[in-house]
Amino acid sequence: MKVHQLRYLAALASHGSIRAAARALGLSQATVTQGLRELEAGAQVALLTRSHGGVGFTAAGLDLLADAQRVLAQLRQAEDTLARHRDTGGQERLSVGLTPWVAQTLMARVLPAFRAELPHVQLALFDGLPSQAYPQLRDGSLDLMVGRIAPDDAMAGLQATPLFSYDMTVVARRGHPRAQARSIAELLEDDWVLTFTPGERAALLDKLFVQHGLTPPKHRIHLAHSALLVQTLVQQTDMVSFCPWPLVETEGLRHSLVALQLRERFDAHVVGIVRRAQEAPSHAAARFIALFLEQ
């Protein structure tokens, strides 16, 4: 296997078609097509499926893709290390995904200590919603995530160190007409604003409604791709949401949001450090983790 072939495979997964992958790589479509064919020939197993609907991955192709993404991430890390040796004035970069309520509670204590110890490291911080962070961890865009650990079937290519658990709760603005509600059944005529991917929608609605014997009010379920947008809409409208209980206790929200005291209970989530499997963290990542654990 050649590195450029693995790059083609990863680009195909990221961009969805050979044409788009070639454009992103700055290569001709023929070059990428030939490289993928050579990769399949060398592997002696079908990696891709081809049809009128486009190109997809076989089971073997998906397995190799996960390995390819890890290899490419390690190569980028090696290139960054060498760049620092070539240019002592260059900055090392650490990319971290943070679940919003963790960012709002612990980061103000972690970041000053981290900056004091490693002033040459540039931080890039992102909202750590698993649906967004996990693909970025696999392709190397993120170095680590501090956030919710997903079920085992979503952890392919990743490893997690559990830290603590937290409860989920239904929230509304203070003064909401149903702030005293005691059951989700009382909220079926309210508009809900939630964060989820298409693949998570069914499981989320099952957890919120179906498991409690209720039919989801699908015409009242709205999607927001930002935790900040959810908070703003709940604060300023009569929309309700479903979020980590600790978020409601943060200084910025405790005076404007209320966790409804419902009789329904929801499964707890576990927060942990999520990284690529079988890959040692960089020195900067290891120190960030250590400082976070201290807090």
Beta strands, then each sheet from edge to edge (+ up, - down):
strand 1: 48-51
strand 2: 54-57
strand 3: 92-98
strand 4: 121-127
strand 5: 144-148
strand 6: 158-166
strand 7: 168-173
strand 8: 192-194
strand 9: 221-223
strand 10: 241-244
strand 11: 257-259
strand 12: 269-276
sheet 1: 1+ 2-
sheet 2: 4+ 3+ 5+ 12- 6+
sheet 3: 10+ 7- 11+
sheet 4: 8+ 9+
end
